[in-house]
């Protein structure tokens, strides 16, 4: 009788070594999918200012860099945004006018 008890304990089923990593991976995939679905539906609502045509809106029309040394390079950044409901196409280089003081 003691041999049959030992054989029952020796034949206990063992979990496969891949089971725990597979479950953890599955949980991570499900959580990432839920986050993607929840954040993917958030789009800013856009109400065009102009209907039936494109229109460019520039965030600023001038920049004052103050007093600079001659030939000192400077950089300015302007943001251009389409506020119309049609596609905006910018052809060529934008025109930039440099005003130099005394």
Jmol script that loads the backbone (N, CA, C; Angstrom):
load data "model"
ATOM      1  N   UNK A   1       0.805  -1.184   0.000  1.00  0.00           N
ATOM      2  CA  UNK A   1       0.000   0.000   0.000  1.00  0.00           C
ATOM      3  C   UNK A   1       0.859   1.263   0.000  1.00  0.00           C
ATOM      4  N   UNK A   2       1.956   1.215   0.674  1.00  0.00           N
ATOM      5  CA  UNK A   2       2.821   2.394   0.683  1.00  0.00           C
ATOM      6  C   UNK A   2       3.407   2.642  -0.698  1.00  0.00           C
ATOM      7  N   UNK A   3       3.626   1.603  -1.498  1.00  0.00           N
ATOM      8  CA  UNK A   3       4.139   1.801  -2.859  1.00  0.00           C
ATOM      9  C   UNK A   3       3.086   2.461  -3.743  1.00  0.00           C
ATOM     10  N   UNK A   4       1.825   2.149  -3.573  1.00  0.00           N
ATOM     11  CA  UNK A   4       0.799   2.759  -4.419  1.00  0.00           C
ATOM     12  C   UNK A   4       0.636   4.237  -4.073  1.00  0.00           C
ATOM     13  N   UNK A   5       0.808   4.623  -2.808  1.00  0.00           N
ATOM     14  CA  UNK A   5       0.731   6.041  -2.436  1.00  0.00           C
ATOM     15  C   UNK A   5       1.921   6.795  -3.017  1.00  0.00           C
ATOM     16  N   UNK A   6       3.086   6.169  -3.001  1.00  0.00           N
ATOM     17  CA  UNK A   6       4.253   6.820  -3.564  1.00  0.00           C
ATOM     18  C   UNK A   6       4.105   6.996  -5.069  1.00  0.00           C
ATOM     19  N   UNK A   7       3.546   6.009  -5.739  1.00  0.00           N
ATOM     20  CA  UNK A   7       3.378   6.119  -7.182  1.00  0.00           C
ATOM     21  C   UNK A   7       2.332   7.162  -7.536  1.00  0.00           C
ATOM     22  N   UNK A   8       1.319   7.360  -6.679  1.00  0.00           N
ATOM     23  CA  UNK A   8       0.320   8.404  -6.936  1.00  0.00           C
ATOM     24  C   UNK A   8       0.964   9.789  -6.817  1.00  0.00           C
ATOM     25  N   UNK A   9       1.812   9.961  -5.800  1.00  0.00           N
ATOM     26  CA  UNK A   9       2.472  11.247  -5.629  1.00  0.00           C
ATOM     27  C   UNK A   9       3.507  11.479  -6.732  1.00  0.00           C
ATOM     28  N   UNK A  10       4.160  10.489  -7.184  1.00  0.00           N
ATOM     29  CA  UNK A  10       5.175  10.613  -8.215  1.00  0.00           C
ATOM     30  C   UNK A  10       4.545  10.937  -9.568  1.00  0.00           C
ATOM     31  N   UNK A  11       3.310  10.533  -9.823  1.00  0.00           N
ATOM     32  CA  UNK A  11       2.650  10.751 -11.102  1.00  0.00           C
ATOM     33  C   UNK A  11       1.781  12.011 -11.104  1.00  0.00           C
ATOM     34  N   UNK A  12       1.952  12.911 -10.169  1.00  0.00           N
ATOM     35  CA  UNK A  12       1.161  14.141 -10.128  1.00  0.00           C
ATOM     36  C   UNK A  12       1.470  14.965 -11.377  1.00  0.00           C
ATOM     37  N   UNK A  13       0.446  15.506 -12.044  1.00  0.00           N
ATOM     38  CA  UNK A  13       0.679  16.260 -13.283  1.00  0.00           C
ATOM     39  C   UNK A  13       1.462  17.543 -12.998  1.00  0.00           C
ATOM     40  N   UNK A  14       2.389  17.869 -13.907  1.00  0.00           N
ATOM     41  CA  UNK A  14       3.187  19.084 -13.775  1.00  0.00           C
ATOM     42  C   UNK A  14       2.761  20.087 -14.847  1.00  0.00           C
ATOM     43  N   UNK A  15       2.831  21.364 -14.487  1.00  0.00           N
ATOM     44  CA  UNK A  15       2.495  22.412 -15.447  1.00  0.00           C
ATOM     45  C   UNK A  15       3.621  22.546 -16.465  1.00  0.00           C
ATOM     46  N   UNK A  16       3.266  22.810 -17.707  1.00  0.00           N
ATOM     47  CA  UNK A  16       4.320  23.060 -18.698  1.00  0.00           C
ATOM     48  C   UNK A  16       5.068  24.346 -18.341  1.00  0.00           C
ATOM     49  N   UNK A  17       6.338  24.413 -18.659  1.00  0.00           N
ATOM     50  CA  UNK A  17       7.156  25.571 -18.301  1.00  0.00           C
ATOM     51  C   UNK A  17       6.765  26.826 -19.083  1.00  0.00           C
ATOM     52  N   UNK A  18       6.106  26.711 -20.209  1.00  0.00           N
ATOM     53  CA  UNK A  18       5.717  27.848 -21.036  1.00  0.00           C
ATOM     54  C   UNK A  18       4.395  28.463 -20.616  1.00  0.00           C
ATOM     55  N   UNK A  19       3.658  27.814 -19.714  1.00  0.00           N
ATOM     56  CA  UNK A  19       2.303  28.257 -19.378  1.00  0.00           C
ATOM     57  C   UNK A  19       2.281  29.633 -18.704  1.00  0.00           C
ATOM     58  N   UNK A  20       3.095  29.853 -17.694  1.00  0.00           N
ATOM     59  CA  UNK A  20       3.072  31.121 -16.966  1.00  0.00           C
ATOM     60  C   UNK A  20       3.511  32.288 -17.862  1.00  0.00           C
ATOM     61  N   UNK A  21       4.622  32.176 -18.616  1.00  0.00           N
ATOM     62  CA  UNK A  21       4.962  33.290 -19.521  1.00  0.00           C
ATOM     63  C   UNK A  21       3.878  33.549 -20.574  1.00  0.00           C
ATOM     64  N   UNK A  22       3.216  32.497 -21.051  1.00  0.00           N
ATOM     65  CA  UNK A  22       2.169  32.681 -22.049  1.00  0.00           C
ATOM     66  C   UNK A  22       0.980  33.426 -21.456  1.00  0.00           C
ATOM     67  N   UNK A  23       0.613  33.128 -20.230  1.00  0.00           N
ATOM     68  CA  UNK A  23      -0.497  33.816 -19.575  1.00  0.00           C
ATOM     69  C   UNK A  23      -0.140  35.284 -19.325  1.00  0.00           C
ATOM     70  N   UNK A  24       1.063  35.537 -18.847  1.00  0.00           N
ATOM     71  CA  UNK A  24       1.502  36.920 -18.606  1.00  0.00           C
ATOM     72  C   UNK A  24       1.510  37.708 -19.915  1.00  0.00           C
ATOM     73  N   UNK A  25       2.032  37.117 -20.981  1.00  0.00           N
ATOM     74  CA  UNK A  25       2.053  37.770 -22.281  1.00  0.00           C
ATOM     75  C   UNK A  25       0.629  38.059 -22.760  1.00  0.00           C
ATOM     76  N   UNK A  26      -0.266  37.117 -22.582  1.00  0.00           N
ATOM     77  CA  UNK A  26      -1.661  37.306 -22.990  1.00  0.00           C
ATOM     78  C   UNK A  26      -2.325  38.445 -22.238  1.00  0.00           C
ATOM     79  N   UNK A  27      -2.079  38.546 -20.953  1.00  0.00           N
ATOM     80  CA  UNK A  27      -2.654  39.628 -20.151  1.00  0.00           C
ATOM     81  C   UNK A  27      -2.119  40.978 -20.624  1.00  0.00           C
ATOM     82  N   UNK A  28      -0.817  41.052 -20.912  1.00  0.00           N
ATOM     83  CA  UNK A  28      -0.227  42.308 -21.391  1.00  0.00           C
ATOM     84  C   UNK A  28      -0.843  42.710 -22.726  1.00  0.00           C
ATOM     85  N   UNK A  29      -1.022  41.760 -23.627  1.00  0.00           N
ATOM     86  CA  UNK A  29      -1.611  42.057 -24.934  1.00  0.00           C
ATOM     87  C   UNK A  29      -3.042  42.567 -24.771  1.00  0.00           C
ATOM     88  N   UNK A  30      -3.807  41.964 -23.897  1.00  0.00           N
ATOM     89  CA  UNK A  30      -5.195  42.393 -23.678  1.00  0.00           C
ATOM     90  C   UNK A  30      -5.226  43.808 -23.098  1.00  0.00           C
ATOM     91  N   UNK A  31      -4.372  44.097 -22.132  1.00  0.00           N
ATOM     92  CA  UNK A  31      -4.337  45.436 -21.535  1.00  0.00           C
ATOM     93  C   UNK A  31      -3.938  46.477 -22.582  1.00  0.00           C
ATOM     94  N   UNK A  32      -2.920  46.185 -23.391  1.00  0.00           N
ATOM     95  CA  UNK A  32      -2.515  47.122 -24.435  1.00  0.00           C
ATOM     96  C   UNK A  32      -3.615  47.331 -25.469  1.00  0.00           C
ATOM     97  N   UNK A  33      -4.349  46.296 -25.802  1.00  0.00           N
ATOM     98  CA  UNK A  33      -5.457  46.418 -26.757  1.00  0.00           C
ATOM     99  C   UNK A  33      -6.559  47.309 -26.193  1.00  0.00           C
ATOM    100  N   UNK A  34      -6.862  47.161 -24.921  1.00  0.00           N
ATOM    101  CA  UNK A  34      -7.895  47.992 -24.290  1.00  0.00           C
ATOM    102  C   UNK A  34      -7.458  49.458 -24.275  1.00  0.00           C
ATOM    103  N   UNK A  35      -6.198  49.702 -23.925  1.00  0.00           N
ATOM    104  CA  UNK A  35      -5.676  51.087 -23.916  1.00  0.00           C
ATOM    105  C   UNK A  35      -5.718  51.675 -25.321  1.00  0.00           C
ATOM    106  N   UNK A  36      -5.346  50.900 -26.332  1.00  0.00           N
ATOM    107  CA  UNK A  36      -5.352  51.395 -27.711  1.00  0.00           C
ATOM    108  C   UNK A  36      -6.767  51.739 -28.167  1.00  0.00           C
ATOM    109  N   UNK A  37      -7.730  50.920 -27.814  1.00  0.00           N
ATOM    110  CA  UNK A  37      -9.115  51.185 -28.211  1.00  0.00           C
ATOM    111  C   UNK A  37      -9.635  52.435 -27.513  1.00  0.00           C
ATOM    112  N   UNK A  38      -9.308  52.597 -26.245  1.00  0.00           N
ATOM    113  CA  UNK A  38      -9.806  53.754 -25.497  1.00  0.00           C
ATOM    114  C   UNK A  38      -9.184  55.056 -25.972  1.00  0.00           C
ATOM    115  N   UNK A  39      -7.900  55.061 -26.304  1.00  0.00           N
ATOM    116  CA  UNK A  39      -7.244  56.299 -26.727  1.00  0.00           C
ATOM    117  C   UNK A  39      -7.363  56.536 -28.217  1.00  0.00           C
ATOM    118  N   UNK A  40      -7.627  55.525 -29.008  1.00  0.00           N
ATOM    119  CA  UNK A  40      -7.713  55.678 -30.457  1.00  0.00           C
ATOM    120  C   UNK A  40      -8.937  56.434 -30.916  1.00  0.00           C
ATOM    121  N   UNK A  41      -9.974  56.470 -30.127  1.00  0.00           N
ATOM    122  CA  UNK A  41     -11.213  57.141 -30.521  1.00  0.00           C
ATOM    123  C   UNK A  41     -11.208  58.624 -30.194  1.00  0.00           C
ATOM    124  N   UNK A  42     -10.164  59.116 -29.574  1.00  0.00           N
ATOM    125  CA  UNK A  42     -10.101  60.523 -29.196  1.00  0.00           C
ATOM    126  C   UNK A  42      -9.497  61.333 -30.341  1.00  0.00           C
ATOM    127  N   UNK A  43     -10.300  62.069 -31.013  1.00  0.00           N
ATOM    128  CA  UNK A  43      -9.830  62.970 -32.051  1.00  0.00           C
ATOM    129  C   UNK A  43     -10.374  64.342 -31.728  1.00  0.00           C
ATOM    130  N   UNK A  44      -9.537  65.342 -31.940  1.00  0.00           N
ATOM    131  CA  UNK A  44      -9.995  66.699 -31.710  1.00  0.00           C
ATOM    132  C   UNK A  44     -11.054  67.032 -32.739  1.00  0.00           C
ATOM    133  N   UNK A  45     -12.131  67.619 -32.270  1.00  0.00           N
ATOM    134  CA  UNK A  45     -13.157  68.022 -33.220  1.00  0.00           C
ATOM    135  C   UNK A  45     -12.666  69.277 -33.934  1.00  0.00           C
ATOM    136  N   UNK A  46     -12.805  69.295 -35.233  1.00  0.00           N
ATOM    137  CA  UNK A  46     -12.328  70.402 -36.051  1.00  0.00           C
ATOM    138  C   UNK A  46     -13.523  71.089 -36.684  1.00  0.00           C
ATOM    139  N   UNK A  47     -13.696  72.342 -36.370  1.00  0.00           N
ATOM    140  CA  UNK A  47     -14.741  73.142 -36.989  1.00  0.00           C
ATOM    141  C   UNK A  47     -14.056  74.152 -37.894  1.00  0.00           C
ATOM    142  N   UNK A  48     -14.128  73.969 -39.227  1.00  0.00           N
ATOM    143  CA  UNK A  48     -13.414  74.876 -40.126  1.00  0.00           C
ATOM    144  C   UNK A  48     -13.965  76.299 -40.037  1.00  0.00           C
ATOM    145  N   UNK A  49     -13.048  77.266 -40.124  1.00  0.00           N
ATOM    146  CA  UNK A  49     -13.446  78.677 -40.127  1.00  0.00           C
ATOM    147  C   UNK A  49     -13.927  79.102 -41.504  1.00  0.00           C
ATOM    148  N   UNK A  50     -13.454  78.416 -42.549  1.00  0.00           N
ATOM    149  CA  UNK A  50     -13.820  78.732 -43.927  1.00  0.00           C
ATOM    150  C   UNK A  50     -14.430  77.485 -44.543  1.00  0.00           C
ATOM    151  N   UNK A  51     -15.581  77.635 -45.162  1.00  0.00           N
ATOM    152  CA  UNK A  51     -16.246  76.494 -45.801  1.00  0.00           C
ATOM    153  C   UNK A  51     -16.062  76.577 -47.313  1.00  0.00           C
ATOM    154  N   UNK A  52     -15.732  75.435 -47.930  1.00  0.00           N
ATOM    155  CA  UNK A  52     -15.624  75.361 -49.378  1.00  0.00           C
ATOM    156  C   UNK A  52     -14.283  75.785 -49.945  1.00  0.00           C
ATOM    157  N   UNK A  53     -13.305  76.088 -49.101  1.00  0.00           N
ATOM    158  CA  UNK A  53     -12.003  76.518 -49.598  1.00  0.00           C
ATOM    159  C   UNK A  53     -10.950  76.302 -48.515  1.00  0.00           C
ATOM    160  N   UNK A  54      -9.673  76.205 -48.911  1.00  0.00           N
ATOM    161  CA  UNK A  54      -8.614  76.153 -47.908  1.00  0.00           C
ATOM    162  C   UNK A  54      -8.243  77.565 -47.458  1.00  0.00           C
ATOM    163  N   UNK A  55      -7.682  77.686 -46.286  1.00  0.00           N
ATOM    164  CA  UNK A  55      -7.160  78.980 -45.826  1.00  0.00           C
ATOM    165  C   UNK A  55      -6.021  78.725 -44.852  1.00  0.00           C
ATOM    166  N   UNK A  56      -4.902  79.398 -45.104  1.00  0.00           N
ATOM    167  CA  UNK A  56      -3.734  79.263 -44.243  1.00  0.00           C
ATOM    168  C   UNK A  56      -3.833  80.259 -43.099  1.00  0.00           C
ATOM    169  N   UNK A  57      -3.523  79.781 -41.909  1.00  0.00           N
ATOM    170  CA  UNK A  57      -3.453  80.648 -40.739  1.00  0.00           C
ATOM    171  C   UNK A  57      -2.056  80.512 -40.161  1.00  0.00           C
ATOM    172  N   UNK A  58      -1.395  81.645 -39.959  1.00  0.00           N
ATOM    173  CA  UNK A  58      -0.031  81.663 -39.439  1.00  0.00           C
ATOM    174  C   UNK A  58      -0.101  82.130 -37.994  1.00  0.00           C
ATOM    175  N   UNK A  59       0.642  81.430 -37.121  1.00  0.00           N
ATOM    176  CA  UNK A  59       0.549  81.748 -35.689  1.00  0.00           C
ATOM    177  C   UNK A  59       1.115  83.118 -35.337  1.00  0.00           C
ATOM    178  N   UNK A  60       2.047  83.637 -36.121  1.00  0.00           N
ATOM    179  CA  UNK A  60       2.586  84.978 -35.886  1.00  0.00           C
ATOM    180  C   UNK A  60       3.059  85.545 -37.217  1.00  0.00           C
ATOM    181  N   UNK A  61       2.901  86.840 -37.365  1.00  0.00           N
ATOM    182  CA  UNK A  61       3.273  87.457 -38.640  1.00  0.00           C
ATOM    183  C   UNK A  61       4.611  88.158 -38.573  1.00  0.00           C
ATOM    184  N   UNK A  62       5.168  88.360 -37.383  1.00  0.00           N
ATOM    185  CA  UNK A  62       6.491  88.971 -37.285  1.00  0.00           C
ATOM    186  C   UNK A  62       7.196  88.489 -36.024  1.00  0.00           C
ATOM    187  N   UNK A  63       8.530  88.541 -36.105  1.00  0.00           N
ATOM    188  CA  UNK A  63       9.365  88.174 -34.957  1.00  0.00           C
ATOM    189  C   UNK A  63      10.441  89.240 -34.839  1.00  0.00           C
ATOM    190  N   UNK A  64      10.671  89.720 -33.632  1.00  0.00           N
ATOM    191  CA  UNK A  64      11.716  90.710 -33.381  1.00  0.00           C
ATOM    192  C   UNK A  64      12.841  90.003 -32.633  1.00  0.00           C
ATOM    193  N   UNK A  65      13.982  89.845 -33.295  1.00  0.00           N
ATOM    194  CA  UNK A  65      15.136  89.201 -32.655  1.00  0.00           C
ATOM    195  C   UNK A  65      15.995  90.199 -31.883  1.00  0.00           C
ATOM    196  N   UNK A  66      15.616  91.449 -31.889  1.00  0.00           N
ATOM    197  CA  UNK A  66      16.383  92.455 -31.167  1.00  0.00           C
ATOM    198  C   UNK A  66      17.668  92.808 -31.899  1.00  0.00           C
ATOM    199  N   UNK A  67      18.628  93.356 -31.175  1.00  0.00           N
ATOM    200  CA  UNK A  67      19.915  93.737 -31.770  1.00  0.00           C
ATOM    201  C   UNK A  67      20.793  92.508 -31.940  1.00  0.00           C
ATOM    202  N   UNK A  68      21.314  92.349 -33.148  1.00  0.00           N
ATOM    203  CA  UNK A  68      22.172  91.207 -33.458  1.00  0.00           C
ATOM    204  C   UNK A  68      23.448  91.695 -34.121  1.00  0.00           C
ATOM    205  N   UNK A  69      24.516  90.925 -33.999  1.00  0.00           N
ATOM    206  CA  UNK A  69      25.760  91.231 -34.705  1.00  0.00           C
ATOM    207  C   UNK A  69      25.565  90.957 -36.190  1.00  0.00           C
ATOM    208  N   UNK A  70      26.360  91.655 -37.006  1.00  0.00           N
ATOM    209  CA  UNK A  70      26.279  91.472 -38.450  1.00  0.00           C
ATOM    210  C   UNK A  70      26.601  90.025 -38.824  1.00  0.00           C
ATOM    211  N   UNK A  71      25.807  89.443 -39.694  1.00  0.00           N
ATOM    212  CA  UNK A  71      25.929  88.073 -40.186  1.00  0.00           C
ATOM    213  C   UNK A  71      25.790  87.009 -39.095  1.00  0.00           C
ATOM    214  N   UNK A  72      25.144  87.345 -37.995  1.00  0.00           N
ATOM    215  CA  UNK A  72      24.864  86.339 -36.963  1.00  0.00           C
ATOM    216  C   UNK A  72      23.624  85.559 -37.393  1.00  0.00           C
ATOM    217  N   UNK A  73      23.739  84.244 -37.524  1.00  0.00           N
ATOM    218  CA  UNK A  73      22.571  83.478 -37.964  1.00  0.00           C
ATOM    219  C   UNK A  73      21.501  83.410 -36.871  1.00  0.00           C
ATOM    220  N   UNK A  74      20.266  83.497 -37.294  1.00  0.00           N
ATOM    221  CA  UNK A  74      19.121  83.354 -36.391  1.00  0.00           C
ATOM    222  C   UNK A  74      18.114  82.416 -37.048  1.00  0.00           C
ATOM    223  N   UNK A  75      17.259  81.862 -36.239  1.00  0.00           N
ATOM    224  CA  UNK A  75      16.231  80.951 -36.757  1.00  0.00           C
ATOM    225  C   UNK A  75      14.893  81.355 -36.184  1.00  0.00           C
ATOM    226  N   UNK A  76      13.887  81.369 -37.042  1.00  0.00           N
ATOM    227  CA  UNK A  76      12.525  81.677 -36.617  1.00  0.00           C
ATOM    228  C   UNK A  76      11.618  80.554 -37.086  1.00  0.00           C
ATOM    229  N   UNK A  77      10.645  80.220 -36.277  1.00  0.00           N
ATOM    230  CA  UNK A  77       9.720  79.142 -36.614  1.00  0.00           C
ATOM    231  C   UNK A  77       8.303  79.697 -36.610  1.00  0.00           C
ATOM    232  N   UNK A  78       7.606  79.454 -37.697  1.00  0.00           N
ATOM    233  CA  UNK A  78       6.213  79.835 -37.816  1.00  0.00           C
ATOM    234  C   UNK A  78       5.396  78.564 -38.004  1.00  0.00           C
ATOM    235  N   UNK A  79       4.242  78.515 -37.418  1.00  0.00           N
ATOM    236  CA  UNK A  79       3.341  77.380 -37.606  1.00  0.00           C
ATOM    237  C   UNK A  79       2.224  77.804 -38.548  1.00  0.00           C
ATOM    238  N   UNK A  80       2.068  77.040 -39.631  1.00  0.00           N
ATOM    239  CA  UNK A  80       1.014  77.303 -40.608  1.00  0.00           C
ATOM    240  C   UNK A  80      -0.019  76.196 -40.469  1.00  0.00           C
ATOM    241  N   UNK A  81      -1.288  76.605 -40.378  1.00  0.00           N
ATOM    242  CA  UNK A  81      -2.367  75.644 -40.163  1.00  0.00           C
ATOM    243  C   UNK A  81      -3.490  75.924 -41.151  1.00  0.00           C
ATOM    244  N   UNK A  82      -4.095  74.872 -41.660  1.00  0.00           N
ATOM    245  CA  UNK A  82      -5.228  75.006 -42.565  1.00  0.00           C
ATOM    246  C   UNK A  82      -6.501  75.119 -41.740  1.00  0.00           C
ATOM    247  N   UNK A  83      -7.206  76.249 -41.854  1.00  0.00           N
ATOM    248  CA  UNK A  83      -8.453  76.433 -41.117  1.00  0.00           C
ATOM    249  C   UNK A  83      -9.660  76.311 -42.033  1.00  0.00           C
ATOM    250  N   UNK A  84      -9.429  75.901 -43.284  1.00  0.00           N
ATOM    251  CA  UNK A  84     -10.523  75.679 -44.216  1.00  0.00           C
ATOM    252  C   UNK A  84     -10.892  74.210 -44.253  1.00  0.00           C
ATOM    253  N   UNK A  85     -11.943  73.889 -44.984  1.00  0.00           N
ATOM    254  CA  UNK A  85     -12.383  72.493 -45.052  1.00  0.00           C
ATOM    255  C   UNK A  85     -11.911  71.787 -46.326  1.00  0.00           C
ATOM    256  N   UNK A  86     -11.057  72.443 -47.127  1.00  0.00           N
ATOM    257  CA  UNK A  86     -10.474  71.840 -48.316  1.00  0.00           C
ATOM    258  C   UNK A  86      -8.966  71.694 -48.113  1.00  0.00           C
ATOM    259  N   UNK A  87      -8.305  70.785 -48.851  1.00  0.00           N
ATOM    260  CA  UNK A  87      -6.852  70.601 -48.700  1.00  0.00           C
ATOM    261  C   UNK A  87      -6.083  71.872 -49.056  1.00  0.00           C
ATOM    262  N   UNK A  88      -5.079  72.181 -48.258  1.00  0.00           N
ATOM    263  CA  UNK A  88      -4.230  73.350 -48.465  1.00  0.00           C
ATOM    264  C   UNK A  88      -2.926  72.902 -49.103  1.00  0.00           C
ATOM    265  N   UNK A  89      -2.560  73.538 -50.214  1.00  0.00           N
ATOM    266  CA  UNK A  89      -1.310  73.231 -50.897  1.00  0.00           C
ATOM    267  C   UNK A  89      -0.448  74.487 -50.903  1.00  0.00           C
ATOM    268  N   UNK A  90       0.787  74.350 -50.429  1.00  0.00           N
ATOM    269  CA  UNK A  90       1.720  75.468 -50.436  1.00  0.00           C
ATOM    270  C   UNK A  90       2.707  75.210 -51.556  1.00  0.00           C
ATOM    271  N   UNK A  91       2.742  76.116 -52.520  1.00  0.00           N
ATOM    272  CA  UNK A  91       3.614  75.959 -53.679  1.00  0.00           C
ATOM    273  C   UNK A  91       4.838  76.840 -53.511  1.00  0.00           C
ATOM    274  N   UNK A  92       5.999  76.262 -53.621  1.00  0.00           N
ATOM    275  CA  UNK A  92       7.237  77.028 -53.568  1.00  0.00           C
ATOM    276  C   UNK A  92       7.617  77.454 -52.160  1.00  0.00           C
ATOM    277  N   UNK A  93       8.653  78.286 -52.107  1.00  0.00           N
ATOM    278  CA  UNK A  93       9.173  78.790 -50.839  1.00  0.00           C
ATOM    279  C   UNK A  93       8.306  79.951 -50.373  1.00  0.00           C
ATOM    280  N   UNK A  94       8.083  80.072 -49.076  1.00  0.00           N
ATOM    281  CA  UNK A  94       7.339  81.236 -48.589  1.00  0.00           C
ATOM    282  C   UNK A  94       8.166  82.513 -48.719  1.00  0.00           C
ATOM    283  N   UNK A  95       7.501  83.615 -48.916  1.00  0.00           N
ATOM    284  CA  UNK A  95       8.198  84.898 -49.035  1.00  0.00           C
ATOM    285  C   UNK A  95       8.486  85.441 -47.645  1.00  0.00           C
ATOM    286  N   UNK A  96       9.745  85.780 -47.429  1.00  0.00           N
ATOM    287  CA  UNK A  96      10.168  86.331 -46.142  1.00  0.00           C
ATOM    288  C   UNK A  96      10.777  87.690 -46.393  1.00  0.00           C
ATOM    289  N   UNK A  97      10.350  88.660 -45.627  1.00  0.00           N
ATOM    290  CA  UNK A  97      10.882  90.018 -45.780  1.00  0.00           C
ATOM    291  C   UNK A  97      11.685  90.354 -44.528  1.00  0.00           C
ATOM    292  N   UNK A  98      12.911  90.751 -44.727  1.00  0.00           N
ATOM    293  CA  UNK A  98      13.788  91.110 -43.620  1.00  0.00           C
ATOM    294  C   UNK A  98      13.875  92.626 -43.536  1.00  0.00           C
ATOM    295  N   UNK A  99      13.493  93.163 -42.393  1.00  0.00           N
ATOM    296  CA  UNK A  99      13.581  94.599 -42.168  1.00  0.00           C
ATOM    297  C   UNK A  99      14.778  94.847 -41.266  1.00  0.00           C
ATOM    298  N   UNK A 100      15.649  95.739 -41.734  1.00  0.00           N
ATOM    299  CA  UNK A 100      16.873  96.013 -41.000  1.00  0.00           C
ATOM    300  C   UNK A 100      16.816  97.447 -40.475  1.00  0.00           C
ATOM    301  N   UNK A 101      17.120  97.568 -39.205  1.00  0.00           N
ATOM    302  CA  UNK A 101      17.115  98.897 -38.582  1.00  0.00           C
ATOM    303  C   UNK A 101      18.450  99.595 -38.757  1.00  0.00           C
ATOM    304  N   UNK A 102      18.580 100.749 -38.120  1.00  0.00           N
ATOM    305  CA  UNK A 102      19.809 101.539 -38.218  1.00  0.00           C
ATOM    306  C   UNK A 102      20.914 100.977 -37.368  1.00  0.00           C
TER     307      UNK A 102
END
end "model"
wireframe off; spacefill off
backbone 0.3
color backbone group
